[in-house]
């Protein structure tokens, strides 16, 4: 088996390079390459993985040349330098390391808060200039003060924990924070307006989205306690910088400490030079430990995916643990083939798909299985669809996708059923994985069968009448088409029946037309898997 090959196009720790090598992955370490997009586009086609920091821009143009690429790993949290929709369309997993920088960023926020409370930078500059302005720098205590945390995810909750250790009271606004989690971490969950009214210090720890852009604007500041201090170590654009500068002038805001800005590198900014403002050049993740951690983490995650199929911290696919990956693999294959079976038989627009998981498979990562089923279903009609892009493509086309999970209601330990609804009909197909690890078809439109998926198959629906099988087999024999397996099923004697035949080689169109012309045949279709 060929070794997977990874390109590192940014400055990553040598320890990360070693992890790839130790795991049996070939590494090409070119830390300056990220700045040369043309050269990167030229050579990216040779690699299975690309490990980056922020200097490499993974654009649609780069991805268009990435024939073999399976994964992009970003050492760090921000992936605004990766065109995720283009990667998704290409079937490339995009991973980041959201937790490697968490402690470092949280500590920076606490450090800025303490520096702001005691005016440390200005006092330092004054003292080193020989001024000794003891009365000028009158700070405030943080003990007993209220800290408002906007965004109480991974970093926000670490900040809250440190603030509680400093004997502050912590209130948090986060729509995704459950009351139980708030109680566990010792914070009071509040609405945003309430946080603004009560907080002496406010710290932001939320991503920048359309909903959070300028979450602190002039109106928000007007609703805050007079003399509030604001810290932002998250993303530039969460605070309206001009509105903040105005509020600093009127003393509505007593001070601000910012590590991030709307435009970076920030060589000029409306906040610069203002008394009671502390600025740092996006240092949130800049500690030796954090840089090492994210590099090691991304190397481990990419290695796991390339070698075992385990997916961690992916932004465009569900996570799959190393333990889950081997158990999931045959069911991913089954879901994809059931989807493909249904897709190859569907000739009109699909309005809805229901995927039902029964028994043990219902306890697995069904999101990954649904993605596989959708990719199989859509590929016959749309061609370039993959497991990563399929859910997005289905959504773009207005398809309703329902997932149903239930305890075993059949003879099988695990059963997956794909039901496709079109304007003309509803069609179901079910399958399972036997102990040998091979996917099997066990039910087509309510008719029981037991068939493996062959590379080339003929699917026939017919009336159950004597003589049909003989004519069908003779016709294939006369045309020199060799039968590998022959599976039959029917609703009842004389009722609807199906034949599913695996053949060697592809099925000539003229042979299929002759099968279709047999008296009892309703539909004949060539299928490939």
N, C-alpha and C positions, 0 to 999 in steps of 0.2 A: 504494500500500500504506500502511495506517495505521501511524503510528509507534508502537512499543511505549511504554507509559507506566509509569514507576516511581515509587513513593512512598517517600520516606526519612522514617521516623518517629522517628529518634533523631539525636543530634548526630554527624554525620559530617563529615569534612573537606571544605571547599569544593572542594578539588582532586578529590574523588570525584564531586561534583556535576558538575564540569566534564568529567570523563571520560564520564559518561553523555551529556551534551550533545554533546560532540565526536563520539561514536559514533552520533549521530542518534536518541537516545532522549529522549523527553519526561520531564522530572523535576519532581516536586512535593516540594519540600523543606520539611517541617514537623517540625523537630527536637523539639518539645515534645509531639507528638501521641501518642507511645508511652505516655505516662502516662494518657491518656484513652481507655480501652478501648471505651467506648460510641461515641465519635466515630469511632474507628478502624473499628469494626464497621459503622458507618453508611456510610463512604465507600470501604471497601476493594474493593467490587465494581467500581470503575472502573479498577483497575490490573492490569497484567500482571506486575509485580515489586514486592517489598517489601524494602527494605534496612533492617536494624536493627542495634542493639547489644544491650545487656542490658536496657534499660528497657522495650522493647516485649515484651508477652507475646502470642505467636501461638497462641491457644487454638482449640479445636474450634469455639467460637461465632464467632470472627472468621473462621475458614476457611469456615464454612457460608455466609457472605455473600460470599466471594471468588469470584465467578462466573468472572472472566477470569484469576485469578492462576495464573501458571505457575512462579514461582520466589520463594523467600524466601532472601535472602542475609544471613548473620550476619557482621558485621565482628568477628572474634575466633574463638576456638576453641569456647567453651562454648555448647551449644544447649539447655540445660535450660529456656530460656524459649520453646521451640517444641515444640508437641505433634506430634512427627514421625509417629506412626501416623495421626493425623487428616490431616496434610498428604499422606502417602502415599496414603491412601484417596481423597483429592481429586485426586491426580495432580500435586501440587505438589512440584517439586524443592526440597530444602532443602540449601543450601551453607553451608560455613563457610570460614574462612581459617586453617587449622591451623598454617601456618608463619610468618605475619606477626609473631606474638608470640614465636617460639621463642628467638631470641637474647636478647631482653629478659628473658624468664623465666629462662633459663639463667644469665644474668649476675646476676640477683637472688639465685639460689640460691648462686652462688659468693660473692657479696658477704656474704650472711648467714653462710655458713660461716666466712669470714675474720673477720667481726665477732664471731662466737661464739668462735672460737679465741683471740681477743685481748681479749674482753669490752669491746669498743669503746663500746657505748651507756652501760654503767654507768660506765666510766672517764671518758667525756665528761661525764656528769651530775655525777659527783663532782668533777672538776677545775673545771667551771664554777661549782660551789658553793663553790669556794675551799678544798677539803680537801687536795689534793695527796697522795693515798693511794698512793704509788708501790709499796709492798710488798703492797698488797691485791690488785692486779690482776696475778696471775701467769698468763700465757697459755701456750698450747702451740703448737709449730711444726706446720705442715701438711706440710712437706717430708718425704718418706719415709713418711708415714702412708697408711693404706688407706681409700679412699672406697668405700662400698657404694652403688651406684646401683640403685634398684628401679624398673624401667621404663626400658628403654634405646631408646626410640623417637627421635623427632625432637629433643625437648628434652633427654632423658636423654643422648643421644650427644654433644650440644654441651657439656653439663656435663662429661662424661667427657673430652672433648678439652681443655677448659680446665684440668681437674684434672691431666691428664697434663703440660700445659705448666707447671703449678706443682710438678711433680716428685712427684706423689702416685702411689700404686699404685691402680688402679681394678678392682674386681670388680663384676660386674653380674648381677642376676637379672631375666630377662625370658623367658617361655616362647616368645615369638615371635622371639627373637634367634637367628639361625643362627650356627653356629660360625665360618663364613667371615666374616660381618659383624663378629662379635666380634673376630676376628683383625685385620680391616681397620681397625677403630677403636681397636685397642690395648688392649682390655679383656679380662679373664678372665671367662668365663661360668661362673656357679656356681649351686648350688641356694640357696634362701632361707635355710635353717638355717645353711649354710656362710657366707653373707654376714653373717648376724647374729653368728656366732662371731668373724669376722675383722675386721670393719670398725671403724675408729676414728671415722669420720663416716659417717652414713647420710643419703642424700637421696632423696626420693620424686618420681617423674615418671611416674605412671600414672593413667589415668582412674579415677573412682569407680564401681565395679560391685558386684554382690553378692559376687563373688569377692575383690575388693580392699578391701571395707569392713573397717575395723579390721585391716588386714594387719599392723599393729604394735599388738598388744594386750599384756596383762600377761604371757602365756606367751612371746610373741616377745621382749619386753624381758628376761625372765629368762634367755633363751638368748644375750643379747648380751654383748660384752666390757664389763667394768665400766669406767665412765667414758666411755662412748660419747656422741657428740653427734648430735642428730637434726635434720634440716632438712626442712621441708615447704612447697614453693611450688606444689604440684599441686592438691589438692582437700581440703577439710575432710572428715573422716570416714575418711580412710585410717589415722589414728592414733587410738586410744582415749585421749582427752584426760585422763580421770581416771586411767587406768593410768600415763600419762606423768607426771602431777603426783606420783603416789605414788612413782614411780621416781626423780624428781628429789629428793624428800625423803630417800630412802634413799641417795642418791648413786650408785645403779646407773647412772643417766644423769647425765652431768656438765653437760649444757646442751641447750637446744632453741631453734631459731629457726623461727617459724611465720609464714607470710604468709596462710594460709587456715585457716578454722575451721568446725566443724560448723554453727554458726549464724552467719550474717552478715546485716547488719552485727553484728559482735561488740562489744557495749557492755559485756559482762561475760563472763568466761571463767575456768575453773578454773586456767588457766596464768598469767593476768594477775597481776602483782605478785610473781611468783616470782623469786628471784635466779637468774641464769644462764638466763633466758628472754628472747629478743628477739622482739617481735611487730611486724608491719607490716600495714596495712589492705588486704590483697589488691592489692599493688602490682606483682605479677609482670609485667603487661603495660603498666604505666604509665610509658612513656617517650614523648617526642614522636615519635620515629622509629617506634615500634611502632604508635601510634594512627594515624599517617599511612599506614603500610604496609598495615594491615588494611583501612582505608577504600578505598585505591586498588585493593587486590587484589579486594575484594568487588565494586567497581564494574566492573572488567575482566571478572571471572567472570560476573556477571549479564548484562553487555552481550553477551559471547560467546554465552551460551546463548540470549538473546532474539533475537539477529540471525543466528546461524549454527547453533544446535543443539549447539554444543560444551559439554560438561559437565565442570567441574573441581571437585574437593573436595566432591562431593555425598555426603550421608549416607544417601540412600535410592535411589540409582541408580548404575550403573557410570559411571566417567569416560569421556568421549569427547573426543579432541583436535579442534582446529579443522581439522586435515588429515583426520582420520578421518570427521568429521561428513558432508561431502557424499558420500563413497564409501559410507558406511553407510546413508544415507537411503533409497535405493531398496530395499535389502535389509531394512530395518526394515519398509517398506511390504509387501514380499513376505512376510516372516515373519508379520506381523499378518493378512494376507489368507489365507495358508495355514491359520493357526490358526482364523480365522473360518469358512473353508470346512469344516474338520473339525468345528468347534463347532456349526455350523448343521445338520450331518447327524447329530449325536450326540444320542440321546434318553434315554440312561441314564447313570448315574453313571460318571465317569471315574476309573479307579484309577491309571493311569500314562500319562505322555506321554514319548515319546522324540523328541528333535529332533536330526537328523543334519545336519552341515555338511560338505560335500565341496568340495575344490578351493580356489580363492582366498578364498571366504567363510569358510573354516575359520581363516584368519589374521586375521580381523576381530574386533571386540569382540562375541563371541558372547553374553555375558551380556545385552547390550542387545537383541540379536535374540531371545533366548529370552523376555525380558520381553514383547517385542512379540507373539511367537507365542502366549504364554499369555493376553495380554489379548484377542487375537482369539478364542481358543478359549473363554474363560470368559464373554465378553460376551453371547453369545446366551442363555446359561442364567441369568446373574446380573445382567445389565444394567449396573450402574454399576461397571465395572471398567476400569482404565486401565493404560497401560504401566508406570507407577510402582508401582501397587498389586498388579498381577497375581501376581508371585512370592509375596507375602505371603498373598494369597487362596488360591492353590493349596496352599501349605503348611498353612494353617488347615483346608483340606478334606481333608488327608491324601493329596493327590495326589503320587505319586513323579514327579519330573521328572529325566530323564536327558539329558545332552548328549553327543553322539558327534561327534568330529572326525576326519576322515580325508582323505587325499590323493584327488584326483579319480579316481573309478572309473566315470565315465559320459562321455557325449559333451559335457557342459557344463563350461565353465570354473568355474562355481559352481553348486552345487545344495543346496537346503534341503529336507529331508523331515521332515514332522510325522507321527508315528505315535501314534494314540490307542488305548489299551486300555480296554475297558469289560468288565463281567461277561459280556457277550454276544458281543463281537467285537473284532477288531483292524482298524483302518482307517488307511491311509497315503495321504498326498498330497504331491507334490513340485513344486517350482517353481524358476525361475531368473530372472535379470534379463538381458535382451538388451542389446546395445550402445545401443539407443535409450533405455535407462533405465527401460523399463516392465516390471513383474513379469509373468511368464507361468506358467500351470499347465502342467506337462509330463507328469505321471503321476498317475493316480488309481487306487488299488487295483491297481497293477501294469499298468494299461492306459495306453498312451502317448497323449497328446493334445498339442495346442499351442493354448492358449486364453488370451486376456487376461481379466482380471477385469472384468466389466461391472457397472454399477450394479444391474441387475435381471437375474437369470438363472433358468433352469429346468434342474435337474439330474435326469436320468433314467437309471436302470439297467434294462436290458432284455435279452431273448434276441435274438441276432442272427438275425432272420428277415426274408425279403423282405416289403415292403409296410409295414413299421413307420414308416419315415421319411415316406412319403407321407401315411399316416393322421395322424401327429403334426403335420406341417406344415399339413395341411388343417384339422385341429381348431383350431390357433392362428389360422389365417387366417379361418375361419368366425366365431371369437369376436372378430375385430378386433384381435388381438394381433400387432403387427408384429415380425418377426424381424430383429435387427441382425446377429448372427453365429451360425453353426451349426457346432459342433465335434463330431466323432464319433471313437470309438475302440472297439477290441474285442480280446479275448484271442485268439480264433481264429474261423474261419468257423463260424457256427452256435452259438458259445459266448456268454460274457458280453460285453455291449456297454454303452457309455455314450453319452449325448448331453448336451452342455452348450450351451445356447442362450441367447444374450443377447437380451433383448427390450426394446422401448421401453415405459417405464412399468411399473407394478406388475402382478403376475400375479393376476387374480381367482381366488378360492378355487374357484368352480364350474368354471373352466377347468382348474385343477390336478386337481380330482376326476375330470374327464373323461379327462385324460391318464393318471391312475392306473388308470382303468378299461379302458384299451386292453389287448388280450389278452397281448401280450408283456412288458408293463411290470411290473417288480418293485417299483420305488420311484420316486416323482416328488416333487420338493421344490423350492419356490421359495427362491432365495437372494438376499440383497442385500449389496452391498459399498460 
